[in-house]
Structure formats: structure tokens, C-alpha cells
Amino acid sequence: MKNFHRLAQALEEIFPAPPQNVRELRQIAAIKKILQGDSPETVSKELKLQRAGLEREVRAVRKSGLSGFLPLKERTTAEELQRRRLGIAQMLLGALAERRFEEITDEITGGGVLKIEDHRPSRTDTDYRLLNGGSKPICRLNIKFHGTLFRDARRYVDLEPEDCFPLATYKINIALKRQEGEGLPYVFLVLSVPDLSAGDVGKLVPDEYVWTLAALKGKMVVEERIVEVLRARADEARFRPIFEKMPEGQFRVLGAQKAYNLLKEKFFARVHALSLKGFTRRFRNAEVDMHLSLSQEMTPVRAFLELIMKESPQKAAVLLYRGDY
């Protein structure tokens, strides 16, 4: 039963209490309680589980360990563990970028003139909304992290690798439709840290968390909670070097209209998939990206926020709708 206790212990660290809306996690917590001596009747009532089914699961775990409850072997291969590790790392990079943006916004605005409204829990294409002093929305923000360089950028899209940001063409289309439908400017906020990849960050993710996520087949609520736990530890020695690579100067903004205008203007020059024969065969599951210049086609976040503070949110909205930012 070693693996079962390993899983249960890791989940207790990730979730101080099992989430009530995830039956599988309540089952694991319940089985552990019974194995430790609690009565099935008490545990089943406490965690809102059927007693008969719970006792059956306990017998299976006692007989076969964790494999009596989960098909562990097929879920924890080396390949699967690496895939789960990279998934956590990618989400963590995004979470650290969000935290850094919150700090930068407070530093630039003084924490009062502009406010940011957190929309991440909604799990939509909006991470934040930027609000004025009266709490009226100025724009919606979708945060993108950029670390892995496109080494052949010069050859295929005539940009230097360090200056090249890929943005999926379908995301540009969705962003513009969202903007037009809601009458609120849609802005991509891009954090570029060259050569900081999910592979680098993945090395810092605890092995127990990776194994637990794989054992539970990548359950989203578990992955999100792992990222939340690690995000709260951004000041730890192992994460601080990554966090310190995210200075203000590497945050840039790009409005949906400007992204769309650039896509129309430079469609064949900047959409890599159109210049490479057999792209879909060579790069399965790859997105069709528009490649943009970070330095020439995006605006530093400080300049954008100062425009709003010194001029007006209305002027910023007009410029975003026009495609100037």
C-alpha cells in the first residue's frame, strides 16, 4: 500500500481538505482515514460517500494497493511523467507572470489610479480587466508568456529569434470578435523572457506533485491547485531567480485590432505554416501562428499605462480600437 499512502500524503499537502466537488479525491481521503482506524460509517457520512462502495474500495486497496483503486502503471510512465511536469511548468510560468504584472501595475500606478480585476478563476480568455478609479473597465487583458525562442525565425519570418513572438491566428480572430461583441478593448499582455522555458521551470516542480498529477490522469483541479501552491512560494530560493527574470521592461501590450491589422498586412511573410511545405505533417498538433516583433510592433507596458493615466482611458480605448496599440 506504499503507493496509496504516497498519493494520499501528497494530496493532503496540495489540498488541506479534499474539494467537495471531486468525488475521487474524497474517496482517497476517506480510504486513508479508514486504513488509519476511523469507522467506515463515520467517514462515509463526513465525506458524503456511500458506505458500501467505500468499504469495497478499502478492501481493494488492502488487497492490491493503489492499483486496486487506480490503473497506476499506465499513467506513470517516464513519458507521461515528463508530459505532466511540462504542463505544470507552463501553467506556473503563466501564474508567475500574472503575479509579476500585479506588482508592476501597483508600482507604476501607485496602487490607486488604476486597478486590476482578477478574472482567472472564471477560466475564460480573460485573465484580468483593467479598471479606472471609478471601477469602470478600460480593457480586458489576456496574459501570454514567451520564453522558448523560434531559432529559425530569421529564415522563415525575417525576425530575430529574441524579437519574435508567436500568436495563434485563431486567438487573434477570437480576440477581435470578443472586442467587437462586447465593446471593450481586448489586449494581449506579453511577457518575454528569452530562453526561459517550461523545461527549465519543470525541474523545480516537486517530483511528488508530478507523480500525483499523473496518477490522477492530469485532473485539472489538481493541476490548478498545484500551480496555486507553487505560485504562493515564488519567494522561495528555488523560484526567486525565475521571478527576478521578469522585469517591467519585458512586459509589452498588443491590442486585438493591431494584431489583426498586422496579420492581414503580413500574412504570407509572418505565418510560418504558409512557407513550409508539409507543415501539418512535420509538426502535428502545432498551431498556425502569426509571428510578431516584440520591439517594433508592441508597446512597453509602462508607456501604455502612462498613456491611460496622463491622457485618459477614453483616448487609450480609441487608439486600441484604431489599431495604434
N, C-alpha and C positions, 0 to 999 in steps of 0.2 A: 504493500500500500504506500510505498515511498513516494511514488509519483502523485498519488492522490493528495497526500499531505503537502507535497511541494506546491501543487496547484492551489490548494485551499489557503496556504500561508501567503502566497503571492497575491491572491485576490483580497485577502484581509488587509494587506499593505496598500493595495490600489484603491479598494473600497472599504472605508471604515465600517460601513454597513452595506449589505447587499442591496442593490436597487430593487425596489418592489415590482418594477415593470419588466424585469428579466427573470423568467422562471428558472432558467438553467443555473444562474448564479445563486438564486435562493436554494435550489436543490443542493448545490455543492456545500453551501454554508450549513444547511440542515444535516447533511450526511456527516459532516465533520463533528457537529455537536453531538450527534447520536453515538458516533465512534468514541467520543470522549466521555460518554456516560450519561448524557441527558436522555430523558424519556422521549420516545417517538411521539407520544400523544402531545406532550408539551411543545416540542419542536414544530410539529406539523401545524399546531394552532398559531404559534408565534410567527411562522413564516408563510402561513396560508397555503399549505400544501396538503394533498390527500395522504392520509396516514398509510394506507395500504400500499400505494405506489412508492412512497418514501421508504417504507420498510423493505420493499422488494429491491430498491436501488442500493440500500445499505448492504443487503445480503450479496448483491452482485459485486460490490466494491470489496467486501471482505473476502470473497472468493477469488476475484481476478484483479484486484487493484483498480487503478484508474481505467484500464482497458475494459472493465466491466461496465463503465459508465460512458466512456468516450472512445472512439476509434483512434487512439493516440498515435500509433505508429505511422499511419499515412499522413498525419498532419504535421509531424515534427521532423521531416527530412531536412537535411542540410540546405537544400534548395528552398524549401518552404520557410525555414527559419530566416534565411537571408532576405527573402521577399518581405516577410513581416517586419524585419528590422528596418529595411529601407522605407517601408510605408510609415512606420512610426517616426523615423528621422525626417521624412519630408513634411509630415504634419507638424513636427516640433519646430522645424525651421520657420514655417509659416507662423506658428504661435510666438516664437521669439521675435520675429519681425513685427508682429502686431504689438507686442509689449514695448518694443523699442519705439514704434510710431507713437504710442500713447505718451511716452516720456518726452519725445521730441515736440509733440504738439503742445504739451504743458510748458516746455522750455521756451518755445517761440511765442506763444500767445499769452504767457503769464498765467495760464490756468483759468482765465475768466472771460476774455473777449470771445473766444470760440470754444466750443465744447464738442466732444466726440461721443456719439451714442453707439453703444456696443450692440451689434446685430448678429454676432457669431452664433449665439445659441439657436437662432432661427434656422441655421443650416441652409441658407439661400445663397445667392450670388452676391450678397451684400455683407461685408464684414463690419463696416461702420457707416454711420451717417454723420456728416459734419454739420453742426448746428450753430446758429448765430447766438448773440447774447439773449435773445428772446425765445430761444429753443426752437426756432423755425429751421427746417432743413435747408442747407445750402447745396449739398450734393451727396450722393452715395459713393462709398469707396469700396473697391474690391482689391485686396492686397495680393500681390504676386511676388514670390521670391525667385531671384535669379542667381544661380551660383555656378552651375555646370556650363562651361564655355562650348560654343559651337566652333570647333577647331578649324573647320573648312569654310568658315564664314566669308573670308576674303575671296575664296574661289567661287562660291555659289551665289552669294548675295552682296558682294562688294562692300562688306563691313569688316572692321577688325573684330576678332573674337571677343575682346574685352568690351567692345562697344555694341554688341549685337544681342538684342533681347527677342526671343521668340514668343509670339502671342497667337494662340489658335484662332484661325479665321472665323470659326463658328462662334467663339466667345465675343469677337468684335461685333458680329451680327446681332447676337442676343443682347449685348450691352446697349446697342443703339435702339433696338426695339423697346427695351425696358425704359430707356430715357424718353423716347417719343410717347410711349403709352402712359407714363406717369408724370411727365412734365417736370422731372427732376434730373439734373445733370448726372451722368454716370462717369465715374473717374476710376481709372486703374492706377493704383499706387504701387510702384515697382521698387523693390529693394534689391540692389545689385551688389553682390559680394563675390567677385571673381574667384573661382576655384574653391569655393566652399560648397561642397556637395552633400547630398544625403548620405553618401558613403562615409564621409568624414564624421558627420554627426552620429551616424548609426553606431559607430564604435563606442560612443558614450552612453548608449542606451543599455541599461542592465540586462544581462542575459536572461534573468528570471522573468522579466516583463515580456521579452520577445517570445520565450518559450510558452508562457501563459497565453499570449495572444494567439499563437499558432495552435495550441491545444484546443482553444475555443473557436477555431476556424475563422479568426480575424473578426470576431464580433465587434461591430462598430462602437457600441457603448463602452467596451473595454479599451479599444484603441484610443478613443477620445479621452477617456479618464486617465490613461497612461500619459498622454501628452499634457493633460492638465496638471498632473502631479509633477512631471518633469519641468514644465513651464514655471511652476512655482519655485523650482530650485535653480533658476537661471543665475543666481548669485553664487552658487557653489563653484569651487575652484575649477572643476572639470568643464563647466559650461561657460564660465566667465570669458575665456578667450574668444569664444564664438560670439557672444553678446557684444564684446568690445569691437568686433569687426563690422558692426552695423552703425557707423556714424551718420549724422544728419545728411552729409553730402552725398550719400549713396541712395537716398530716397528721391524718387522722381515721380511726377504725375503725368498722366496721358488721358485726355478726355476721349469718350467713345466716338464723338464726331471726328476728331482729328485722326484717330486710329483708322476710322472708316475712309476718310479722305485719302490718307496715305496708302491704304490698301488698294483703292481704285487707281490712284496715280502710279503706284509702283508694283502692281500686281505681278507681272511676269518677272520683274527684276528681284523682288524680295520674297516671293513664295517659293521656297526651296523645292517643294514637291513637284512644281511645274518644270523644273530644269533638270530633273533627274529621271532618266528612263527606268521604268520598273520600280518606282519609289515604293508603292504599296507592297510589292513582293519582297523588297530588300528590308523594309522597315515595317514589319507587321505591327498593327495597333498604334503606329505613330500618328500624331495629329498633323493636319495640314496647317503649318504655321506661317504667319506673316512676320518677317524679321525687321525689327525697328532699331534705329540708332538711339542709344541711351543719351548720348551727349548732345545730339543735334535735333532730335525730334521729341524730346521730353523736357519737362520743366522741373528744376530742383524744387523740392517741397517747401523750402523756406521762401523762395520767390512767390510761389503760389499762395501760401498762407499770408504773406505780407501784402500781396495784392488785395486779398479779401479784407484785411484789417485797415489798410491805408486808403483803399478806394471804397468798395462796397461789395457785399455779396451779390447784388444785382448785376454789377459790372462783370464780376467773375462768371456768373451764370451766362451772360450774353456771350462772353469770349469762349466759354466751353461749348455752347450751342453752335457758335460760328465755326468752331474747329481751330481756334488760335492756341488753345492749351490742350 
